[in-house]
Amino acid sequence: MHTRTISDTISRRPFQPFYVVMSSGDRYPVVHPENARMLREGLFVSYYDEAPPDDYPDRYTICSYLHIASLEPIKSKSNGRRRSR
């Protein structure tokens, strides 16, 4: 995957959470732009074991750019409607 595509996805405003999908089939959630950093060696991704994330991330991985197959949006669990106040 091109690093420019990854950079654009991380910096998109408003931010949209996404999965980093690897060639092995592994998927890593990026729920906040601060959970992904581009390094020379690959993409650093920190993630949580449980949702909602209330604290610091539980785990991290460095994803080689050569093995990132795609970036997929994380679908919202809501029906798209806002709650009235």
Chimera marker file (.cmm) of the C-alpha trace (Angstrom):
<marker_set name="trace">
<marker id="1" x="0.000" y="0.000" z="0.000" r="1" g="1" b="0" radius="0.5"/>
<marker id="2" x="1.227" y="3.504" z="-0.766" r="1" g="1" b="0" radius="0.5"/>
<marker id="3" x="2.335" y="5.481" z="2.265" r="1" g="1" b="0" radius="0.5"/>
<marker id="4" x="0.506" y="8.537" z="0.910" r="1" g="1" b="0" radius="0.5"/>
<marker id="5" x="-2.831" y="6.676" z="1.125" r="1" g="1" b="0" radius="0.5"/>
<marker id="6" x="-2.108" y="5.705" z="4.729" r="1" g="1" b="0" radius="0.5"/>
<marker id="7" x="-1.067" y="9.250" z="5.636" r="1" g="1" b="0" radius="0.5"/>
<marker id="8" x="-4.196" y="10.723" z="4.034" r="1" g="1" b="0" radius="0.5"/>
<marker id="9" x="-6.428" y="8.275" z="5.921" r="1" g="1" b="0" radius="0.5"/>
<marker id="10" x="-4.829" y="9.095" z="9.275" r="1" g="1" b="0" radius="0.5"/>
<marker id="11" x="-5.040" y="12.868" z="8.721" r="1" g="1" b="0" radius="0.5"/>
<marker id="12" x="-8.591" y="12.918" z="7.294" r="1" g="1" b="0" radius="0.5"/>
<marker id="13" x="-10.899" y="15.393" z="9.050" r="1" g="1" b="0" radius="0.5"/>
<marker id="14" x="-13.237" y="14.484" z="10.498" r="1" g="1" b="0" radius="0.5"/>
<marker id="15" x="-11.333" y="11.346" z="11.402" r="1" g="1" b="0" radius="0.5"/>
<marker id="16" x="-13.010" y="8.057" z="10.501" r="1" g="1" b="0" radius="0.5"/>
<marker id="17" x="-11.889" y="4.942" z="12.421" r="1" g="1" b="0" radius="0.5"/>
<marker id="18" x="-10.476" y="2.180" z="10.226" r="1" g="1" b="0" radius="0.5"/>
<marker id="19" x="-8.883" y="-1.261" z="10.245" r="1" g="1" b="0" radius="0.5"/>
<marker id="20" x="-5.393" y="-1.905" z="8.946" r="1" g="1" b="0" radius="0.5"/>
<marker id="21" x="-5.795" y="-5.202" z="7.074" r="1" g="1" b="0" radius="0.5"/>
<marker id="22" x="-2.624" y="-7.222" z="6.596" r="1" g="1" b="0" radius="0.5"/>
<marker id="23" x="-1.779" y="-9.696" z="3.833" r="1" g="1" b="0" radius="0.5"/>
<marker id="24" x="-2.029" y="-12.449" z="6.487" r="1" g="1" b="0" radius="0.5"/>
<marker id="25" x="-5.647" y="-11.474" z="7.182" r="1" g="1" b="0" radius="0.5"/>
<marker id="26" x="-4.877" y="-9.905" z="10.576" r="1" g="1" b="0" radius="0.5"/>
<marker id="27" x="-6.811" y="-6.692" z="11.269" r="1" g="1" b="0" radius="0.5"/>
<marker id="28" x="-5.784" y="-3.891" z="13.620" r="1" g="1" b="0" radius="0.5"/>
<marker id="29" x="-8.283" y="-1.182" z="14.617" r="1" g="1" b="0" radius="0.5"/>
<marker id="30" x="-7.285" y="2.486" z="14.529" r="1" g="1" b="0" radius="0.5"/>
<marker id="31" x="-9.992" y="4.311" z="16.506" r="1" g="1" b="0" radius="0.5"/>
<marker id="32" x="-8.169" y="7.634" z="16.932" r="1" g="1" b="0" radius="0.5"/>
<marker id="33" x="-5.542" y="9.351" z="14.768" r="1" g="1" b="0" radius="0.5"/>
<marker id="34" x="-3.073" y="9.234" z="17.680" r="1" g="1" b="0" radius="0.5"/>
<marker id="35" x="-3.232" y="5.417" z="17.569" r="1" g="1" b="0" radius="0.5"/>
<marker id="36" x="-1.288" y="5.280" z="14.279" r="1" g="1" b="0" radius="0.5"/>
<marker id="37" x="2.153" y="6.686" z="13.506" r="1" g="1" b="0" radius="0.5"/>
<marker id="38" x="4.101" y="6.335" z="10.317" r="1" g="1" b="0" radius="0.5"/>
<marker id="39" x="7.676" y="5.158" z="10.842" r="1" g="1" b="0" radius="0.5"/>
<marker id="40" x="10.447" y="4.409" z="8.389" r="1" g="1" b="0" radius="0.5"/>
<marker id="41" x="10.047" y="0.641" z="9.008" r="1" g="1" b="0" radius="0.5"/>
<marker id="42" x="6.253" y="0.540" z="8.915" r="1" g="1" b="0" radius="0.5"/>
<marker id="43" x="3.040" y="1.738" z="10.502" r="1" g="1" b="0" radius="0.5"/>
<marker id="44" x="2.971" y="1.761" z="14.317" r="1" g="1" b="0" radius="0.5"/>
<marker id="45" x="-0.560" y="0.899" z="15.508" r="1" g="1" b="0" radius="0.5"/>
<marker id="46" x="-1.645" y="0.897" z="19.158" r="1" g="1" b="0" radius="0.5"/>
<marker id="47" x="-4.996" y="-0.679" z="19.965" r="1" g="1" b="0" radius="0.5"/>
<marker id="48" x="-7.322" y="-1.726" z="22.771" r="1" g="1" b="0" radius="0.5"/>
<marker id="49" x="-8.389" y="-5.201" z="23.922" r="1" g="1" b="0" radius="0.5"/>
<marker id="50" x="-11.844" y="-3.965" z="24.897" r="1" g="1" b="0" radius="0.5"/>
<marker id="51" x="-14.133" y="-1.144" z="23.810" r="1" g="1" b="0" radius="0.5"/>
<marker id="52" x="-14.766" y="1.607" z="24.673" r="1" g="1" b="0" radius="0.5"/>
<marker id="53" x="-11.197" y="2.792" z="25.066" r="1" g="1" b="0" radius="0.5"/>
<marker id="54" x="-10.995" y="4.516" z="28.441" r="1" g="1" b="0" radius="0.5"/>
<marker id="55" x="-7.288" y="4.408" z="29.056" r="1" g="1" b="0" radius="0.5"/>
<marker id="56" x="-4.001" y="3.860" z="27.303" r="1" g="1" b="0" radius="0.5"/>
<marker id="57" x="-3.899" y="1.260" z="24.521" r="1" g="1" b="0" radius="0.5"/>
<marker id="58" x="-3.305" y="-2.334" z="25.635" r="1" g="1" b="0" radius="0.5"/>
<marker id="59" x="-1.213" y="-3.512" z="22.681" r="1" g="1" b="0" radius="0.5"/>
<marker id="60" x="0.774" y="-2.318" z="19.713" r="1" g="1" b="0" radius="0.5"/>
<marker id="61" x="2.228" y="-3.667" z="16.507" r="1" g="1" b="0" radius="0.5"/>
<marker id="62" x="4.389" y="-2.384" z="13.689" r="1" g="1" b="0" radius="0.5"/>
<marker id="63" x="2.869" y="-3.204" z="10.307" r="1" g="1" b="0" radius="0.5"/>
<marker id="64" x="5.270" y="-3.453" z="7.388" r="1" g="1" b="0" radius="0.5"/>
<marker id="65" x="4.087" y="-1.255" z="4.518" r="1" g="1" b="0" radius="0.5"/>
<marker id="66" x="4.706" y="-4.160" z="2.140" r="1" g="1" b="0" radius="0.5"/>
<marker id="67" x="2.200" y="-6.318" z="4.030" r="1" g="1" b="0" radius="0.5"/>
<marker id="68" x="-0.617" y="-3.773" z="4.460" r="1" g="1" b="0" radius="0.5"/>
<marker id="69" x="-3.265" y="-5.044" z="2.053" r="1" g="1" b="0" radius="0.5"/>
<marker id="70" x="-5.970" y="-2.439" z="2.669" r="1" g="1" b="0" radius="0.5"/>
<marker id="71" x="-7.551" y="0.079" z="5.018" r="1" g="1" b="0" radius="0.5"/>
<marker id="72" x="-11.220" y="-0.605" z="5.772" r="1" g="1" b="0" radius="0.5"/>
<marker id="73" x="-13.621" y="1.712" z="7.613" r="1" g="1" b="0" radius="0.5"/>
<marker id="74" x="-14.895" y="0.548" z="10.986" r="1" g="1" b="0" radius="0.5"/>
<marker id="75" x="-18.647" y="0.504" z="10.675" r="1" g="1" b="0" radius="0.5"/>
<marker id="76" x="-20.543" y="2.433" z="13.323" r="1" g="1" b="0" radius="0.5"/>
<marker id="77" x="-22.875" y="0.423" z="15.546" r="1" g="1" b="0" radius="0.5"/>
<marker id="78" x="-25.448" y="3.207" z="15.426" r="1" g="1" b="0" radius="0.5"/>
<marker id="79" x="-28.168" y="3.496" z="12.823" r="1" g="1" b="0" radius="0.5"/>
<marker id="80" x="-26.930" y="6.892" z="11.707" r="1" g="1" b="0" radius="0.5"/>
<marker id="81" x="-29.480" y="8.854" z="13.696" r="1" g="1" b="0" radius="0.5"/>
<marker id="82" x="-28.554" y="11.227" z="16.452" r="1" g="1" b="0" radius="0.5"/>
<marker id="83" x="-30.194" y="11.072" z="19.826" r="1" g="1" b="0" radius="0.5"/>
<marker id="84" x="-32.440" y="13.969" z="20.677" r="1" g="1" b="0" radius="0.5"/>
<marker id="85" x="-31.609" y="15.928" z="23.810" r="1" g="1" b="0" radius="0.5"/>
<link id1="1" id2="2" r="1" g="1" b="0" radius="0.2"/>
<link id1="2" id2="3" r="1" g="1" b="0" radius="0.2"/>
<link id1="3" id2="4" r="1" g="1" b="0" radius="0.2"/>
<link id1="4" id2="5" r="1" g="1" b="0" radius="0.2"/>
<link id1="5" id2="6" r="1" g="1" b="0" radius="0.2"/>
<link id1="6" id2="7" r="1" g="1" b="0" radius="0.2"/>
<link id1="7" id2="8" r="1" g="1" b="0" radius="0.2"/>
<link id1="8" id2="9" r="1" g="1" b="0" radius="0.2"/>
<link id1="9" id2="10" r="1" g="1" b="0" radius="0.2"/>
<link id1="10" id2="11" r="1" g="1" b="0" radius="0.2"/>
<link id1="11" id2="12" r="1" g="1" b="0" radius="0.2"/>
<link id1="12" id2="13" r="1" g="1" b="0" radius="0.2"/>
<link id1="13" id2="14" r="1" g="1" b="0" radius="0.2"/>
<link id1="14" id2="15" r="1" g="1" b="0" radius="0.2"/>
<link id1="15" id2="16" r="1" g="1" b="0" radius="0.2"/>
<link id1="16" id2="17" r="1" g="1" b="0" radius="0.2"/>
<link id1="17" id2="18" r="1" g="1" b="0" radius="0.2"/>
<link id1="18" id2="19" r="1" g="1" b="0" radius="0.2"/>
<link id1="19" id2="20" r="1" g="1" b="0" radius="0.2"/>
<link id1="20" id2="21" r="1" g="1" b="0" radius="0.2"/>
<link id1="21" id2="22" r="1" g="1" b="0" radius="0.2"/>
<link id1="22" id2="23" r="1" g="1" b="0" radius="0.2"/>
<link id1="23" id2="24" r="1" g="1" b="0" radius="0.2"/>
<link id1="24" id2="25" r="1" g="1" b="0" radius="0.2"/>
<link id1="25" id2="26" r="1" g="1" b="0" radius="0.2"/>
<link id1="26" id2="27" r="1" g="1" b="0" radius="0.2"/>
<link id1="27" id2="28" r="1" g="1" b="0" radius="0.2"/>
<link id1="28" id2="29" r="1" g="1" b="0" radius="0.2"/>
<link id1="29" id2="30" r="1" g="1" b="0" radius="0.2"/>
<link id1="30" id2="31" r="1" g="1" b="0" radius="0.2"/>
<link id1="31" id2="32" r="1" g="1" b="0" radius="0.2"/>
<link id1="32" id2="33" r="1" g="1" b="0" radius="0.2"/>
<link id1="33" id2="34" r="1" g="1" b="0" radius="0.2"/>
<link id1="34" id2="35" r="1" g="1" b="0" radius="0.2"/>
<link id1="35" id2="36" r="1" g="1" b="0" radius="0.2"/>
<link id1="36" id2="37" r="1" g="1" b="0" radius="0.2"/>
<link id1="37" id2="38" r="1" g="1" b="0" radius="0.2"/>
<link id1="38" id2="39" r="1" g="1" b="0" radius="0.2"/>
<link id1="39" id2="40" r="1" g="1" b="0" radius="0.2"/>
<link id1="40" id2="41" r="1" g="1" b="0" radius="0.2"/>
<link id1="41" id2="42" r="1" g="1" b="0" radius="0.2"/>
<link id1="42" id2="43" r="1" g="1" b="0" radius="0.2"/>
<link id1="43" id2="44" r="1" g="1" b="0" radius="0.2"/>
<link id1="44" id2="45" r="1" g="1" b="0" radius="0.2"/>
<link id1="45" id2="46" r="1" g="1" b="0" radius="0.2"/>
<link id1="46" id2="47" r="1" g="1" b="0" radius="0.2"/>
<link id1="47" id2="48" r="1" g="1" b="0" radius="0.2"/>
<link id1="48" id2="49" r="1" g="1" b="0" radius="0.2"/>
<link id1="49" id2="50" r="1" g="1" b="0" radius="0.2"/>
<link id1="50" id2="51" r="1" g="1" b="0" radius="0.2"/>
<link id1="51" id2="52" r="1" g="1" b="0" radius="0.2"/>
<link id1="52" id2="53" r="1" g="1" b="0" radius="0.2"/>
<link id1="53" id2="54" r="1" g="1" b="0" radius="0.2"/>
<link id1="54" id2="55" r="1" g="1" b="0" radius="0.2"/>
<link id1="55" id2="56" r="1" g="1" b="0" radius="0.2"/>
<link id1="56" id2="57" r="1" g="1" b="0" radius="0.2"/>
<link id1="57" id2="58" r="1" g="1" b="0" radius="0.2"/>
<link id1="58" id2="59" r="1" g="1" b="0" radius="0.2"/>
<link id1="59" id2="60" r="1" g="1" b="0" radius="0.2"/>
<link id1="60" id2="61" r="1" g="1" b="0" radius="0.2"/>
<link id1="61" id2="62" r="1" g="1" b="0" radius="0.2"/>
<link id1="62" id2="63" r="1" g="1" b="0" radius="0.2"/>
<link id1="63" id2="64" r="1" g="1" b="0" radius="0.2"/>
<link id1="64" id2="65" r="1" g="1" b="0" radius="0.2"/>
<link id1="65" id2="66" r="1" g="1" b="0" radius="0.2"/>
<link id1="66" id2="67" r="1" g="1" b="0" radius="0.2"/>
<link id1="67" id2="68" r="1" g="1" b="0" radius="0.2"/>
<link id1="68" id2="69" r="1" g="1" b="0" radius="0.2"/>
<link id1="69" id2="70" r="1" g="1" b="0" radius="0.2"/>
<link id1="70" id2="71" r="1" g="1" b="0" radius="0.2"/>
<link id1="71" id2="72" r="1" g="1" b="0" radius="0.2"/>
<link id1="72" id2="73" r="1" g="1" b="0" radius="0.2"/>
<link id1="73" id2="74" r="1" g="1" b="0" radius="0.2"/>
<link id1="74" id2="75" r="1" g="1" b="0" radius="0.2"/>
<link id1="75" id2="76" r="1" g="1" b="0" radius="0.2"/>
<link id1="76" id2="77" r="1" g="1" b="0" radius="0.2"/>
<link id1="77" id2="78" r="1" g="1" b="0" radius="0.2"/>
<link id1="78" id2="79" r="1" g="1" b="0" radius="0.2"/>
<link id1="79" id2="80" r="1" g="1" b="0" radius="0.2"/>
<link id1="80" id2="81" r="1" g="1" b="0" radius="0.2"/>
<link id1="81" id2="82" r="1" g="1" b="0" radius="0.2"/>
<link id1="82" id2="83" r="1" g="1" b="0" radius="0.2"/>
<link id1="83" id2="84" r="1" g="1" b="0" radius="0.2"/>
<link id1="84" id2="85" r="1" g="1" b="0" radius="0.2"/>
</marker_set>
